């Protein structure tokens, strides 16, 4: 009960602290709502990745032999398993972590999902293009590195944001933002490490 009250108070403080600019508050609330709803949808539709990726694999065929539908279907099936786990896991991260500040971007960090939602066509990601190392191992390594860095050093956001708040004459805002960013980094750090081999947004 005490944890729920603390988290609720923190969220309210964040929202009202950001009311320095009304547009910023609206953007933050809209972003949280979008992440919450996308997480909810992905939790319950993530399993659809298995049949959808299997069908996509059949249509694409094998990367080296487009006419080989059997191998394409097999690859699609295994890709579907990875996408199912990745989408569902990130659905939980976004649903329960809707309050968290997002990383700046995910470009080059981990293997990407084909699309925002299961039923969208999106662009298929080739784990072998231009090579397995560049397309798969490097992005996984980047995701693991970011996850470990945020997991172990996310707490450093607190003194950093407090210092920025003091410099800008907004001490309270610096504290609230520091707590928010620290917890956000910790959350995404754990999520990155836990899902390092699975696709993510």
C-alpha positions in Angstrom: 0.0 0.0 0.0 2.8 2.4 0.9 4.5 1.7 -2.4 1.4 2.5 -4.4 1.0 5.8 -2.5 4.6 6.7 -3.1 4.4 5.8 -6.9 1.1 7.7 -7.2 2.6 10.8 -5.4 5.7 10.6 -7.7 3.6 10.5 -10.8 1.4 13.4 -9.7 4.5 15.4 -8.8 6.1 14.7 -12.2 2.9 15.7 -14.1 2.5 18.9 -12.1 6.2 19.7 -12.2 6.1 19.6 -15.9 3.2 22.1 -16.0 5.8 24.8 -16.5 4.7 24.4 -20.1 1.2 23.2 -20.7 2.1 21.7 -24.0 4.8 19.6 -22.3 2.3 18.2 -19.8 -0.1 17.3 -22.6 2.6 15.6 -24.5 3.8 13.6 -21.5 0.2 12.5 -20.5 -0.5 11.6 -24.2 2.7 9.7 -24.4 2.0 7.7 -21.2 -1.5 6.9 -22.5 -0.2 5.8 -25.8 2.5 3.5 -24.2 -0.1 2.1 -21.8 -2.5 1.2 -24.5 0.2 -0.2 -26.9 1.6 -2.3 -24.0 -1.9 -3.7 -23.2 -2.6 -4.6 -26.9 0.9 -6.2 -27.3 0.5 -8.3 -24.2 -2.7 -9.9 -25.6 -1.8 -10.0 -29.3 1.9 -11.0 -29.0 1.1 -14.7 -29.6 -0.2 -13.8 -33.1 3.4 -13.2 -34.2 3.8 -17.0 -34.4 1.3 -17.7 -37.2 1.9 -14.3 -38.9 5.7 -14.7 -39.0 5.3 -18.3 -40.2 3.0 -17.1 -43.1 5.5 -14.3 -43.9 8.3 -16.9 -44.0 6.3 -19.0 -46.4 5.7 -16.0 -48.7 9.3 -14.9 -48.5 10.9 -18.3 -48.9 14.6 -18.8 -47.9 16.9 -15.8 -48.0 19.2 -17.5 -50.5 16.4 -19.4 -52.3 13.1 -17.6 -52.6 11.5 -20.7 -54.1 12.3 -22.8 -51.0 9.0 -22.4 -49.2 9.6 -25.2 -46.7 12.8 -23.5 -45.3 11.1 -20.1 -45.4 8.2 -21.4 -43.4 10.6 -23.1 -40.9 12.6 -19.8 -40.5 9.4 -17.9 -40.2 8.2 -20.2 -37.4 11.3 -19.7 -35.3 11.3 -16.0 -36.0 7.6 -16.0 -34.8 8.7 -17.6 -31.5 11.3 -14.8 -31.0 8.8 -12.1 -32.0 6.1 -13.5 -29.8 8.4 -13.5 -26.7 9.8 -10.0 -27.6 6.5 -8.4 -28.3 4.8 -9.8 -25.2 7.7 -9.0 -22.9 7.9 -5.4 -24.2 4.1 -5.2 -23.9 4.5 -5.9 -20.1 7.4 -3.3 -19.9 5.3 -0.6 -21.6 2.1 -1.5 -19.7 3.6 -1.5 -16.2 6.3 1.1 -17.1 4.0 3.6 -18.9 5.2 6.2 -16.5 8.9 5.8 -17.4 10.7 8.3 -19.7 11.7 6.5 -22.9 15.2 6.1 -24.2 16.2 8.7 -26.7 15.8 6.1 -29.5 16.4 2.4 -30.3 18.2 2.8 -33.6 20.9 0.1 -33.8 19.9 -1.2 -30.3 18.8 -4.8 -30.5 16.8 -6.6 -33.3 13.7 -4.6 -34.1 10.2 -5.9 -34.3 8.6 -5.7 -37.8 6.0 -3.2 -36.7 4.3 -1.4 -33.8 1.5 -3.9 -33.7 1.2 -7.6 -34.7 -1.3 -7.2 -37.5 0.7 -4.4 -39.3 2.8 -5.5 -42.3 5.9 -3.5 -41.4 9.3 -4.2 -42.7 10.9 -7.6 -42.1 14.3 -7.5 -40.5 17.0 -9.7 -42.1 19.4 -11.0 -39.4 21.9 -11.9 -42.0 22.1 -8.6 -44.0 24.9 -7.6 -44.6 26.2 -10.3 -42.2 25.1 -12.2 -39.1 27.7 -10.2 -37.0 26.6 -6.8 -38.3 22.9 -7.4 -38.4 22.5 -9.5 -35.2 25.4 -9.7 -32.9 26.3 -6.0 -33.0 22.7 -4.8 -32.2 22.4 -7.4 -29.4 25.7 -6.2 -28.0 24.5 -2.6 -28.1 21.3 -3.6 -26.3 23.2 -5.5 -23.7 25.7 -2.6 -23.2 22.9 0.0 -22.8 21.0 -2.3 -20.5 24.0 -2.9 -18.2 24.9 0.8 -18.3 21.4 1.9 -17.3 21.0 -0.9 -14.8 24.2 -0.2 -12.9 24.5 3.6 -13.4 20.9 4.9 -13.9 21.0 6.2 -10.3 23.5 8.9 -11.5 20.6 10.7 -13.1 19.5 11.9 -9.7 22.6 14.1 -8.9 22.9 15.1 -12.5 19.3 16.4 -12.7 19.5 18.0 -9.2 22.6 19.9 -10.5 20.7 21.0 -13.6 17.7 22.1 -11.5 20.0 24.2 -9.2 21.6 25.8 -12.3 18.1 26.7 -13.7 16.7 27.8 -10.3 14.2 24.9 -10.1 15.6 22.7 -7.3 12.3 20.8 -6.7 11.9 20.1 -10.5 15.5 18.8 -10.6 14.8 16.3 -7.7 11.6 15.1 -9.3 13.1 14.8 -12.7 16.2 13.0 -11.3 14.0 10.4 -9.5 11.9 9.9 -12.6 14.8 9.5 -15.0 16.7 7.3 -12.5 13.8 4.9 -12.1 13.2 5.0 -15.9 16.8 4.1 -16.7 16.7 1.2 -14.2 13.5 -0.1 -15.7 14.7 0.0 -19.2 18.1 -1.3 -18.2 16.6 -4.4 -16.7 14.3 -4.9 -19.7 17.1 -4.6 -22.2 19.2 -7.2 -20.4 16.3 -9.6 -19.9 15.3 -9.4 -23.6 18.7 -9.0 -25.2 18.2 -11.9 -27.6 14.6 -11.1 -28.5 13.2 -8.4 -30.8 12.0 -5.1 -29.3 10.4 -1.9 -30.5 
